[in-house]
């Protein structure tokens, strides 16, 4: 699972949009992230080349198993880290923004330890 932070962000965005809308196209990703269409188009090309996504003729994006695994990992990190920060009293906007930064740099070992430690306390 080797993809850069920006690729992780795109994959997470695609996953979130799929959960919300079902079918996702590059324009949806562009609007969701606030990135230019050319930037998103380039990123989609890189993700296709890395076999993280496929696109059909009408531009609908589908994640491969490899892409979905990364997206689910990043999404889980984001949601759990956001919940932890909210529980600590951090404002929602700040918690989400900070979780977005942390989700890409925290090691799997550290994240799993945090997850084990706090899961029972958050529910």
LOPALUM-531794 format. One line per field, with one value per atom (N, C-alpha, C): residue in three letters; chain; atom name; x, y, z. Coordinates in steps of 0.1 Angstrom, whole numbers. Example, Ala and Ser with C-alpha at 12.3 -4.5 7.8 and 13.67 -1.06 7.14 Angstrom:
2
res <- [Ala | Ala | Ala | Ser | Ser | Ser];
chain <- [A | A | A | A | A | A];
atom <- [N | CA | C | N | CA | C];
px <- [132 | 123 | 132 | 128 | 137 | 129];
py <- [-57 | -45 | -33 | -22 | -11 | 0];
pz <- [78 | 78 | 78 | 71 | 71 | 79];
//
This chain:
123
res <- [Unk | Unk | Unk | Unk | Unk | Unk | Unk | Unk | Unk | Unk | Unk | Unk | Unk | Unk | Unk | Unk | Unk | Unk | Unk | Unk | Unk | Unk | Unk | Unk | Unk | Unk | Unk | Unk | Unk | Unk | Unk | Unk | Unk | Unk | Unk | Unk | Unk | Unk | Unk | Unk | Unk | Unk | Unk | Unk | Unk | Unk | Unk | Unk | Unk | Unk | Unk | Unk | Unk | Unk | Unk | Unk | Unk | Unk | Unk | Unk | Unk | Unk | Unk | Unk | Unk | Unk | Unk | Unk | Unk | Unk | Unk | Unk | Unk | Unk | Unk | Unk | Unk | Unk | Unk | Unk | Unk | Unk | Unk | Unk | Unk | Unk | Unk | Unk | Unk | Unk | Unk | Unk | Unk | Unk | Unk | Unk | Unk | Unk | Unk | Unk | Unk | Unk | Unk | Unk | Unk | Unk | Unk | Unk | Unk | Unk | Unk | Unk | Unk | Unk | Unk | Unk | Unk | Unk | Unk | Unk | Unk | Unk | Unk | Unk | Unk | Unk | Unk | Unk | Unk | Unk | Unk | Unk | Unk | Unk | Unk | Unk | Unk | Unk | Unk | Unk | Unk | Unk | Unk | Unk | Unk | Unk | Unk | Unk | Unk | Unk | Unk | Unk | Unk | Unk | Unk | Unk | Unk | Unk | Unk | Unk | Unk | Unk | Unk | Unk | Unk | Unk | Unk | Unk | Unk | Unk | Unk | Unk | Unk | Unk | Unk | Unk | Unk | Unk | Unk | Unk | Unk | Unk | Unk | Unk | Unk | Unk | Unk | Unk | Unk | Unk | Unk | Unk | Unk | Unk | Unk | Unk | Unk | Unk | Unk | Unk | Unk | Unk | Unk | Unk | Unk | Unk | Unk | Unk | Unk | Unk | Unk | Unk | Unk | Unk | Unk | Unk | Unk | Unk | Unk | Unk | Unk | Unk | Unk | Unk | Unk | Unk | Unk | Unk | Unk | Unk | Unk | Unk | Unk | Unk | Unk | Unk | Unk | Unk | Unk | Unk | Unk | Unk | Unk | Unk | Unk | Unk | Unk | Unk | Unk | Unk | Unk | Unk | Unk | Unk | Unk | Unk | Unk | Unk | Unk | Unk | Unk | Unk | Unk | Unk | Unk | Unk | Unk | Unk | Unk | Unk | Unk | Unk | Unk | Unk | Unk | Unk | Unk | Unk | Unk | Unk | Unk | Unk | Unk | Unk | Unk | Unk | Unk | Unk | Unk | Unk | Unk | Unk | Unk | Unk | Unk | Unk | Unk | Unk | Unk | Unk | Unk | Unk | Unk | Unk | Unk | Unk | Unk | Unk | Unk | Unk | Unk | Unk | Unk | Unk | Unk | Unk | Unk | Unk | Unk | Unk | Unk | Unk | Unk | Unk | Unk | Unk | Unk | Unk | Unk | Unk | Unk | Unk | Unk | Unk | Unk | Unk | Unk | Unk | Unk | Unk | Unk | Unk | Unk | Unk | Unk | Unk | Unk | Unk | Unk | Unk | Unk | Unk | Unk | Unk | Unk | Unk | Unk | Unk | Unk | Unk | Unk | Unk | Unk | Unk | Unk | Unk | Unk | Unk | Unk];
chain <- [A | A | A | A | A | A | A | A | A | A | A | A | A | A | A | A | A | A | A | A | A | A | A | A | A | A | A | A | A | A | A | A | A | A | A | A | A | A | A | A | A | A | A | A | A | A | A | A | A | A | A | A | A | A | A | A | A | A | A | A | A | A | A | A | A | A | A | A | A | A | A | A | A | A | A | A | A | A | A | A | A | A | A | A | A | A | A | A | A | A | A | A | A | A | A | A | A | A | A | A | A | A | A | A | A | A | A | A | A | A | A | A | A | A | A | A | A | A | A | A | A | A | A | A | A | A | A | A | A | A | A | A | A | A | A | A | A | A | A | A | A | A | A | A | A | A | A | A | A | A | A | A | A | A | A | A | A | A | A | A | A | A | A | A | A | A | A | A | A | A | A | A | A | A | A | A | A | A | A | A | A | A | A | A | A | A | A | A | A | A | A | A | A | A | A | A | A | A | A | A | A | A | A | A | A | A | A | A | A | A | A | A | A | A | A | A | A | A | A | A | A | A | A | A | A | A | A | A | A | A | A | A | A | A | A | A | A | A | A | A | A | A | A | A | A | A | A | A | A | A | A | A | A | A | A | A | A | A | A | A | A | A | A | A | A | A | A | A | A | A | A | A | A | A | A | A | A | A | A | A | A | A | A | A | A | A | A | A | A | A | A | A | A | A | A | A | A | A | A | A | A | A | A | A | A | A | A | A | A | A | A | A | A | A | A | A | A | A | A | A | A | A | A | A | A | A | A | A | A | A | A | A | A | A | A | A | A | A | A | A | A | A | A | A | A | A | A | A | A | A | A | A | A | A | A | A | A | A | A | A | A | A | A | A | A | A | A | A | A];
atom <- [N | CA | C | N | CA | C | N | CA | C | N | CA | C | N | CA | C | N | CA | C | N | CA | C | N | CA | C | N | CA | C | N | CA | C | N | CA | C | N | CA | C | N | CA | C | N | CA | C | N | CA | C | N | CA | C | N | CA | C | N | CA | C | N | CA | C | N | CA | C | N | CA | C | N | CA | C | N | CA | C | N | CA | C | N | CA | C | N | CA | C | N | CA | C | N | CA | C | N | CA | C | N | CA | C | N | CA | C | N | CA | C | N | CA | C | N | CA | C | N | CA | C | N | CA | C | N | CA | C | N | CA | C | N | CA | C | N | CA | C | N | CA | C | N | CA | C | N | CA | C | N | CA | C | N | CA | C | N | CA | C | N | CA | C | N | CA | C | N | CA | C | N | CA | C | N | CA | C | N | CA | C | N | CA | C | N | CA | C | N | CA | C | N | CA | C | N | CA | C | N | CA | C | N | CA | C | N | CA | C | N | CA | C | N | CA | C | N | CA | C | N | CA | C | N | CA | C | N | CA | C | N | CA | C | N | CA | C | N | CA | C | N | CA | C | N | CA | C | N | CA | C | N | CA | C | N | CA | C | N | CA | C | N | CA | C | N | CA | C | N | CA | C | N | CA | C | N | CA | C | N | CA | C | N | CA | C | N | CA | C | N | CA | C | N | CA | C | N | CA | C | N | CA | C | N | CA | C | N | CA | C | N | CA | C | N | CA | C | N | CA | C | N | CA | C | N | CA | C | N | CA | C | N | CA | C | N | CA | C | N | CA | C | N | CA | C | N | CA | C | N | CA | C | N | CA | C | N | CA | C | N | CA | C | N | CA | C | N | CA | C | N | CA | C | N | CA | C | N | CA | C | N | CA | C | N | CA | C | N | CA | C | N | CA | C | N | CA | C | N | CA | C | N | CA | C | N | CA | C | N | CA | C | N | CA | C | N | CA | C | N | CA | C | N | CA | C | N | CA | C];
px <- [8 | 0 | 9 | 14 | 23 | 16 | 11 | 5 | 8 | 11 | 14 | 2 | 5 | -6 | -17 | -13 | -23 | -32 | -26 | -34 | -43 | -39 | -47 | -59 | -57 | -68 | -78 | -73 | -82 | -90 | -84 | -91 | -101 | -98 | -107 | -119 | -117 | -127 | -137 | -131 | -139 | -148 | -142 | -150 | -161 | -159 | -169 | -180 | -176 | -186 | -194 | -188 | -195 | -205 | -202 | -211 | -223 | -220 | -231 | -239 | -233 | -239 | -240 | -232 | -232 | -222 | -226 | -217 | -209 | -196 | -187 | -179 | -178 | -170 | -160 | -150 | -140 | -145 | -155 | -161 | -166 | -171 | -176 | -164 | -153 | -141 | -136 | -136 | -131 | -139 | -152 | -161 | -159 | -158 | -157 | -145 | -134 | -121 | -117 | -125 | -122 | -109 | -106 | -94 | -98 | -89 | -92 | -94 | -102 | -105 | -92 | -83 | -70 | -62 | -62 | -55 | -61 | -74 | -81 | -79 | -80 | -78 | -64 | -54 | -41 | -40 | -46 | -45 | -53 | -64 | -71 | -63 | -55 | -46 | -36 | -30 | -20 | -26 | -38 | -45 | -49 | -52 | -55 | -43 | -32 | -19 | -14 | -17 | -13 | -23 | -33 | -44 | -51 | -53 | -61 | -76 | -78 | -92 | -93 | -105 | -108 | -118 | -119 | -130 | -136 | -150 | -156 | -158 | -164 | -165 | -172 | -181 | -188 | -181 | -170 | -162 | -165 | -173 | -176 | -164 | -161 | -149 | -153 | -145 | -147 | -133 | -133 | -121 | -118 | -105 | -101 | -100 | -98 | -97 | -85 | -74 | -62 | -66 | -73 | -77 | -87 | -96 | -106 | -100 | -90 | -83 | -77 | -70 | -63 | -73 | -84 | -94 | -101 | -104 | -111 | -102 | -89 | -79 | -78 | -77 | -76 | -89 | -100 | -113 | -115 | -111 | -112 | -104 | -92 | -83 | -89 | -94 | -100 | -112 | -121 | -133 | -129 | -121 | -117 | -109 | -99 | -92 | -100 | -110 | -119 | -127 | -133 | -141 | -133 | -120 | -112 | -110 | -107 | -104 | -117 | -129 | -141 | -144 | -141 | -142 | -133 | -122 | -113 | -117 | -128 | -133 | -128 | -122 | -118 | -130 | -130 | -141 | -142 | -154 | -156 | -147 | -147 | -139 | -124 | -119 | -105 | -102 | -111 | -109 | -108 | -117 | -117 | -104 | -100 | -88 | -76 | -75 | -63 | -63 | -74 | -75 | -70 | -74 | -70 | -55 | -48 | -33 | -27 | -33 | -27 | -29 | -40 | -43 | -33 | -26 | -16 | -2 | 1 | 14 | 16 | 5 | 5 | 8 | 17 | 20 | 8 | 8 | -3 | -2 | 10 | 12 | 6 | 9 | 4 | -11 | -16 | -30 | -38 | -33 | -39 | -39 | -28 | -27 | -37 | -38 | -48 | -62 | -65 | -78 | -82 | -72 | -75 | -78 | -70 | -71 | -84 | -89 | -101 | -114 | -114 | -127 | -138 | -135 | -145 | -150 | -142 | -145 | -153 | -153 | -160 | -174 | -178 | -192 | -202];
py <- [-12 | 0 | 12 | 16 | 28 | 38 | 49 | 60 | 72 | 83 | 96 | 101 | 111 | 117 | 123 | 129 | 135 | 124 | 113 | 102 | 96 | 96 | 91 | 101 | 114 | 123 | 122 | 119 | 117 | 104 | 94 | 81 | 82 | 89 | 91 | 100 | 110 | 118 | 110 | 101 | 93 | 84 | 78 | 69 | 77 | 88 | 96 | 100 | 104 | 107 | 95 | 83 | 71 | 68 | 70 | 68 | 77 | 89 | 100 | 99 | 97 | 98 | 85 | 75 | 63 | 65 | 69 | 71 | 84 | 84 | 95 | 97 | 110 | 114 | 125 | 127 | 137 | 150 | 155 | 168 | 168 | 157 | 156 | 157 | 151 | 151 | 166 | 172 | 186 | 195 | 194 | 202 | 199 | 187 | 182 | 188 | 186 | 190 | 205 | 211 | 225 | 226 | 216 | 216 | 219 | 224 | 226 | 213 | 214 | 202 | 196 | 205 | 199 | 191 | 197 | 190 | 176 | 176 | 164 | 154 | 159 | 150 | 143 | 151 | 146 | 135 | 138 | 129 | 116 | 117 | 105 | 97 | 103 | 96 | 88 | 95 | 88 | 76 | 78 | 68 | 56 | 59 | 48 | 41 | 48 | 42 | 33 | 37 | 29 | 18 | 17 | 6 | 8 | 20 | 23 | 26 | 30 | 33 | 29 | 27 | 26 | 36 | 40 | 49 | 43 | 43 | 38 | 50 | 47 | 56 | 69 | 69 | 81 | 89 | 83 | 90 | 86 | 76 | 71 | 64 | 68 | 62 | 50 | 40 | 28 | 25 | 23 | 19 | 5 | 2 | -12 | -17 | -30 | -35 | -28 | -26 | -19 | -4 | 3 | 16 | 17 | 8 | 8 | 5 | -4 | -7 | 6 | 13 | 25 | 36 | 37 | 47 | 44 | 31 | 27 | 30 | 27 | 29 | 44 | 52 | 67 | 72 | 68 | 72 | 68 | 56 | 51 | 60 | 63 | 71 | 85 | 91 | 104 | 105 | 95 | 96 | 93 | 84 | 81 | 92 | 98 | 109 | 121 | 123 | 135 | 132 | 120 | 117 | 119 | 115 | 117 | 132 | 139 | 154 | 161 | 157 | 162 | 159 | 147 | 142 | 151 | 155 | 163 | 178 | 181 | 195 | 204 | 198 | 206 | 209 | 221 | 225 | 216 | 214 | 204 | 207 | 220 | 223 | 221 | 224 | 222 | 208 | 200 | 186 | 179 | 182 | 176 | 179 | 192 | 197 | 190 | 189 | 183 | 168 | 162 | 147 | 145 | 154 | 152 | 152 | 160 | 161 | 148 | 145 | 134 | 120 | 119 | 106 | 101 | 110 | 107 | 104 | 109 | 107 | 97 | 94 | 85 | 71 | 64 | 50 | 41 | 30 | 20 | 15 | 13 | 8 | 17 | 30 | 40 | 42 | 42 | 43 | 31 | 19 | 7 | 8 | 13 | 14 | 24 | 35 | 45 | 40 | 33 | 27 | 17 | 8 | -1 | 6 | 16 | 23 | 31 | 37 | 46 | 41 | 30 | 26 | 24 | 18 | 15 | 28 | 38 | 51 | 60 | 58 | 67 | 64 | 51 | 47 | 50];
pz <- [0 | 0 | 0 | -11 | -12 | -21 | -14 | -22 | -14 | -21 | -14 | -6 | 3 | 11 | 2 | -9 | -18 | -24 | -27 | -33 | -22 | -10 | 1 | 3 | 2 | 3 | -8 | -20 | -32 | -30 | -25 | -23 | -12 | -2 | 9 | 4 | -4 | -9 | -18 | -26 | -35 | -26 | -16 | -7 | 0 | 5 | 12 | 2 | -10 | -21 | -25 | -26 | -29 | -19 | -6 | 5 | 4 | 0 | -1 | -14 | -25 | -38 | -46 | -43 | -51 | -62 | -73 | -85 | -83 | -86 | -84 | -97 | -101 | -112 | -108 | -116 | -113 | -109 | -115 | -112 | -97 | -93 | -79 | -69 | -73 | -64 | -64 | -76 | -77 | -68 | -68 | -60 | -45 | -42 | -28 | -22 | -29 | -23 | -26 | -35 | -39 | -47 | -55 | -63 | -78 | -86 | -100 | -107 | -118 | -126 | -132 | -137 | -142 | -132 | -119 | -108 | -105 | -105 | -102 | -113 | -125 | -137 | -137 | -134 | -133 | -122 | -110 | -99 | -103 | -109 | -113 | -123 | -132 | -141 | -133 | -123 | -114 | -107 | -101 | -94 | -103 | -115 | -125 | -128 | -131 | -134 | -123 | -110 | -99 | -96 | -104 | -102 | -89 | -85 | -73 | -76 | -89 | -94 | -108 | -113 | -127 | -130 | -143 | -148 | -160 | -160 | -172 | -182 | -193 | -205 | -201 | -192 | -188 | -177 | -173 | -162 | -148 | -146 | -133 | -127 | -115 | -108 | -100 | -101 | -92 | -86 | -73 | -66 | -68 | -70 | -70 | -55 | -53 | -39 | -32 | -39 | -34 | -30 | -39 | -36 | -24 | -24 | -13 | 0 | 0 | 13 | 19 | 10 | 15 | 19 | 11 | 14 | 28 | 30 | 42 | 54 | 53 | 63 | 67 | 57 | 59 | 65 | 60 | 65 | 80 | 83 | 97 | 106 | 102 | 110 | 112 | 101 | 101 | 111 | 110 | 118 | 133 | 136 | 150 | 156 | 149 | 154 | 156 | 147 | 149 | 161 | 163 | 175 | 188 | 188 | 200 | 203 | 193 | 195 | 200 | 194 | 199 | 213 | 217 | 231 | 240 | 235 | 243 | 244 | 237 | 237 | 226 | 215 | 204 | 195 | 190 | 181 | 169 | 164 | 153 | 141 | 136 | 125 | 127 | 138 | 142 | 143 | 149 | 151 | 138 | 129 | 116 | 108 | 108 | 101 | 107 | 120 | 126 | 123 | 124 | 121 | 107 | 98 | 84 | 82 | 90 | 90 | 96 | 108 | 116 | 108 | 102 | 96 | 86 | 80 | 70 | 75 | 87 | 93 | 104 | 111 | 122 | 117 | 124 | 120 | 123 | 116 | 119 | 133 | 137 | 151 | 161 | 160 | 169 | 168 | 156 | 154 | 161 | 158 | 164 | 179 | 185 | 200 | 205 | 198 | 202 | 201 | 190 | 188 | 199 | 202 | 213 | 226 | 228 | 241 | 243 | 232 | 234 | 229 | 221 | 215 | 225 | 236 | 246 | 253 | 253 | 260 | 251 | 238 | 229 | 226 | 228 | 225 | 236];
//
